[in-house]
Each structure stands twice: as C-alpha cells, then as structure tokens.
Amino acid sequence: MVDAIVAEGLIKTYGKVRALDGVDLRVPEGTVTALLGPNGAGKTTAVRVLTTLLVPDSGRAEVAGYDVVADARALRAYIGASGQYAAVDEYLTGFENLEMVGRLYHLGARRSRERARELLERFDLVEAGDRPVKGYSGGMRRRLDLAGALVAEPPVLFLDEPTTGLDPRARLGLWEVIEQLVARGTTLLLTTQYMEEAERLADDIAVIDHGRVIAEGTADELKSLVGSERIELGIPDQVHREVAVRELESVAAGEIQIDGGAGTLTIPVGSSPDGGAEALLVALGKLSAADVRVVDAALRKPTLDDVFLTLTGHEADEEAAK
C-alpha cells in the first residue's frame, strides 16, 4: 500500500523548546491515523509542518508524493486542513465562505458556486447557507470549516482537534461526516483529545510525547501494552480485604493492588478465551465461601486513557497552540 503521508526525523525547535524531536510517521492511502498525546506533545506542530505552514529545522516529509518544503506550493492543491478553531468569516454567509475558498483555489466562479452548494447539502447546512455565520452554533461552524477544507476535493485531509468544544450530539454528527469522507477514499491524519474519537475513527494510532512518536498500532494493539483485564472489588472492611487477598492469589495473574482509602482491590486476571468474566465468577465464588463482604464488583478492560498514563505519565489533553 502506498503511503500518502511520510515523515522521517522531523525536528522543530522554538528557542530552547524542541517541539518535534525526530518524528517518524507513515499514513497509508485511504486510511485514518490518529495522532494522540498529552498537552504540548507536538501534535499541532507536526500537523503544521505537514501542511506546509511551518518549515522543519531538519528531517523530511512528503504528502501525496510532494516534499512539504521543496514542493510546498504544488502540494497545497492536494491537501485540506481544518484547525482547532473554525476558520470562517462570521460576517459572510455559509455559502459565501465556501464560494470564497473555491475562488482562492482558482476553481472559477461557476465551479466555486457549484461546490459551495454541494457541500452545504452534504454537511446539512442548506437551510443556514444563506445566513451570516455569526448566527451559527458551534457545531455548524465546525461543519462549515470542514466543508471549506473539502472545496478542492483534496485526497489528503488534516484535522486538528476537529470536535473540540462540541456537545456530544454535534460530535457524533461530525464523526459520521468524517467516516463518509474516508469511505470515499480520503486519507486522514487526525489529532484529538478524545479517546473514543480515536477508537471510532482511526485505523492506526500514533502516540506522541515530548516531540517523539513513542508507540504506534491499532487501539487493541496499544491496549495490549498496558496489560490484561482487571477485576475491581469494593470491600470496605480492612480485615475482609486481607482475607480477599489471600483467597484470590490463585486467581490473580499479577500483583493485587490494595487501595485502603477507597476500600478497593484491583486484581489482574490475564487473558483467556472467555476474557475475565470467568475469573470474576471464580473470584466472587471464593469470596462468598470465605464470607467476605463485597459491595461492588466490576471487570475493567484497558482503555486508551490507560495507554496514555502508562506510556507518558499523563492523561491525554488538548495541546496548547504554538
């Protein structure tokens, strides 16, 4: 499979801060890669380099077969980008915003008007298309901004935190639009602070921290780095907790964690064809036979949040603009 995006050893510094410290990245054509990382990790800087808005200090990158530095002017006709904040003119109508983008891409007056109407329909903005954008909701502005990135029908799309600040309903609607784009063959590099967004949209995920890609893979592959399923038990009584630890040593696939303040036990249970469900039933049976009082029981699978905490020591967060 041909790579639509290739980055090798990208370095970018701001004074003493090394925002990118040798970033390597490959995104195959027609796929979605999510770039995830904690605050200040370098996600937005990487996108700005790949979209020709910043020149790297060293390293190289190609998008759609064009060098992002040497072929920057030619490359811009083949990419679309939507930033963290909707870049629309609120004093123009939705139609006028899209028509203006078309003219900037030299599509001509007629084709620019046609594309504007096509995209207003695709993004469910027909009724609002002739109203000034200043009256649009946040979700409508984000959809219009994404529509603007698609006016020239680029084969490669960059979305930097596309759903930040949207309510759950608006976020779900934008996810559906993005999925439709990818189904038509668009290659997408996505940065996001929402774990469920990465799991739903991305074929592959690259975790970036301190300007470096520190892990890559599918959501399931990354979760496997964290470990297996865990049983969480609420046992308020300290004596009962001590009994539970002894009873469950044979069930645990690793060290049992005790949180006396919260009154909980966390028991790693490894992997099996039935997952941890069988281990949970065995554990509860043992504790019942030992007269241990359990007030809460849950089976917890690793999440992408766990991946971040394990790999970076931080939770995923929105990157401050650079």
Stockholm file with secondary structure:
# STOCKHOLM 1.0

chainA/1-322         MVDAIVAEGLIKTYGKVRALDGVDLRVPEGTVTALLGPNGAGKTTAVRVLTTLLVPDSGRAEVAGYDVVADARALRAYIGASGQYAAVDEYLTGFENLEMVGRLYHLGARRSRERARELLERFDLVEAGDRPVKGYSGGMRRRLDLAGALVAEPPVLFLDEPTTGLDPRARLGLWEVIEQLVARGTTLLLTTQYMEEAERLADDIAVIDHGRVIAEGTADELKSLVGSERIELGIPDQVHREVAVRELESVAAGEIQIDGGAGTLTIPVGSSPDGGAEALLVALGKLSAADVRVVDAALRKPTLDDVFLTLTGHEADEEAAK
#=GR chainA/1-322 SS CCEEEEEEEEEEEETTEEEEEEEEEEEETTCEEEEECSTTSSHHHHHHHHTTSSCCSEEEEEETTEETTTTHHHHGGGEEEECSSCCCCTTSBHHHHHHHHHHHTTCCHHHHHHHHHHHHHHTTCTTTTTSBGGGCCHHHHHHHHHHHHTTTCCSEEEEESTTTTCCHHHHHHHHHHHHHHHHTTCEEEEECSCHHHHHHHCSEEEEEETTEEEEEECHHHHHHHHCSEEEEEECCCHHHHHHHHHHTTTTCSSCCEEETTTTEEEEEEECCTTTTHHHHHHHHHHHHHTTCCCSEEEEECCCHHHHHHHHHSSCCCCCCCC
#=GC SS_cons         CCEEEEEEEEEEEETTEEEEEEEEEEEETTCEEEEECSTTSSHHHHHHHHTTSSCCSEEEEEETTEETTTTHHHHGGGEEEECSSCCCCTTSBHHHHHHHHHHHTTCCHHHHHHHHHHHHHHTTCTTTTTSBGGGCCHHHHHHHHHHHHTTTCCSEEEEESTTTTCCHHHHHHHHHHHHHHHHTTCEEEEECSCHHHHHHHCSEEEEEETTEEEEEECHHHHHHHHCSEEEEEECCCHHHHHHHHHHTTTTCSSCCEEETTTTEEEEEEECCTTTTHHHHHHHHHHHHHTTCCCSEEEEECCCHHHHHHHHHSSCCCCCCCC
//
